[in-house]
């Protein structure tokens, strides 16, 4: 009975934490980040990002029974993936606090897409 309580508590905590962070944050990041690439890239990148999300959900569903058969501590595998996601977000996502969407777009286009032209660089031309 104790392992069942631990299992249900772990699942509930995962669902609460996921849907209060990555669950909703995923859609915000996808729409905002891919929109800065313009119409040329946004639809395709949103489609790839959505397919990746569904593939990850499918993989989680596929492996859940096997992982839970390892006992309550088998869920540490999912906890490890969560830690990797947090490290990825902390070290690889750029800081956007205090920056306008236009500034983030210019940074994205320059860093990710490799566009070195100064077209559309409105960081100095307008104040918000």
HELIX and SHEET records of a PDB file:
HELIX    1   1 UNK A    2  UNK A   20  1                                  19    
HELIX    2   2 UNK A   22  UNK A   35  1                                  14    
HELIX    3   3 UNK A   39  UNK A   68  1                                  30    
HELIX    4   4 UNK A   72  UNK A   75  5                                   4    
HELIX    5   5 UNK A   76  UNK A   92  1                                  17    
HELIX    6   6 UNK A  101  UNK A  111  1                                  11    
END                                                                             
